[in-house]
Amino acid sequence: MKDFPEVNGWTVVPLSGDLDDFAAREVTRLLDVLVAGGTVRVVVDLAAVGFVDSTGLNTLLAAARRARDGQGELRLAGAVPRVRDVLDLSGVSAVLPLYPDAAAACA
């Protein structure tokens, strides 16, 4: 598995492309492996994500639940306006902390 940077105790997972049905499977697997391995403070960096569908939203919410179950937290960072709009309209941003960038999420 790829190594991800750790900043102030937070593991930063940068995603890119579209977070849709196809990509969500891989993201789910990746986040499951991290959380199962004890990484429960995760920042998902969405700066390079251009589109998120309902499957992608569910993936993020499920990963956040697993992190909370492990006494941790999942934060979202760097969402471009189009993705931020989807997070806001869906209500995900009311449930998951949303930060302007990964540095702010790790502070």
C-alpha positions as MATLAB code, in Angstrom:
seq = 'MKDFPEVNGWTVVPLSGDLDDFAAREVTRLLDVLVAGGTVRVVVDLAAVGFVDSTGLNTLLAAARRARDGQGELRLAGAVPRVRDVLDLSGVSAVLPLYPDAAAACA';
ca = [
       0.000    0.000    0.000;
       1.091    3.548   -0.687;
       2.517    5.563    2.181;
       0.642    8.743    2.987;
       2.094   11.800    4.685;
       1.377   12.321    8.347;
       0.994   15.872    9.619;
       0.395   16.612   13.311;
      -0.921   13.100   13.863;
      -3.246   13.178   10.837;
      -2.768   10.904    7.835;
      -3.388   12.870    4.626;
      -4.953   10.869    1.797;
      -4.975   12.866   -1.452;
      -7.585   11.800   -3.986;
      -7.781   12.820   -7.636;
     -10.154   12.515  -10.559;
     -13.797   11.665  -10.009;
     -15.123   10.082   -6.836;
     -17.834    8.072   -8.540;
     -19.100    4.496   -8.447;
     -15.960    3.140  -10.099;
     -13.440    5.035   -7.950;
     -15.442    4.642   -4.738;
     -14.645    0.917   -4.570;
     -10.916    1.588   -4.511;
     -11.264    4.485   -2.062;
     -13.393    2.293    0.227;
     -10.749   -0.436    0.156;
      -7.966    2.062    0.829;
      -9.723    3.749    3.748;
     -10.778    0.382    5.195;
      -7.163   -0.808    5.175;
      -5.972    2.397    6.840;
      -8.607    2.325    9.587;
      -8.210   -1.418   10.169;
      -4.474   -0.799   10.535;
      -5.069    1.705   13.300;
      -5.042    4.938   11.306;
      -8.126    6.680   12.646;
      -7.214   10.358   12.180;
      -7.583   10.809    8.436;
      -7.750   13.907    6.243;
      -9.139   13.203    2.778;
      -7.682   15.866    0.482;
     -10.223   16.566   -2.263;
      -8.255   19.364   -3.974;
      -7.756   17.306   -7.154;
     -11.270   15.785   -7.199;
     -13.519   17.314   -9.840;
     -16.724   15.349   -9.295;
     -18.415   13.411   -6.503;
     -21.574   11.333   -6.909;
     -23.810    9.699   -4.305;
     -21.618    6.600   -4.165;
     -18.601    8.767   -3.415;
     -20.515   10.624   -0.710;
     -21.557    7.331    0.890;
     -17.945    6.150    0.765;
     -16.792    9.214    2.702;
     -19.587    8.883    5.266;
     -18.927    5.162    5.798;
     -15.200    5.790    6.253;
     -15.991    8.514    8.799;
     -18.194    6.074   10.746;
     -15.408    3.477   10.792;
     -12.897    6.084   11.979;
     -15.289    7.204   14.754;
     -15.816    3.576   15.765;
     -12.037    3.428   16.251;
     -12.121    6.588   18.399;
     -10.876    8.691   15.498;
     -12.110   11.206   12.978;
     -12.211   11.789    9.232;
     -11.922   15.318    7.872;
     -12.368   16.626    4.345;
     -10.086   19.281    2.872;
      -9.566   21.367   -0.230;
     -12.837   20.726   -2.045;
     -13.135   22.748   -5.259;
     -16.334   24.838   -5.530;
     -18.219   22.248   -7.593;
     -17.432   19.468   -5.100;
     -18.070   21.757   -2.133;
     -21.531   22.506   -3.551;
     -22.331   18.782   -3.696;
     -21.064   18.297   -0.130;
     -23.188   21.228    1.063;
     -26.363   20.303   -0.847;
     -26.179   16.675    0.257;
     -25.664   17.617    3.888;
     -22.316   15.821    4.099;
     -20.517   19.027    5.060;
     -22.844   19.315    8.077;
     -21.677   15.884    9.266;
     -17.998   15.883    8.269;
     -15.675   18.801    9.001;
     -14.689   20.563    5.790;
     -11.466   22.577    5.723;
     -10.066   24.913    3.045;
      -6.917   22.789    2.602;
      -5.055   19.836    4.101;
      -2.799   22.053    6.226;
      -5.808   23.620    7.956;
      -7.391   20.196    8.477;
      -4.233   18.935   10.179;
      -3.810   21.937   12.473;
];
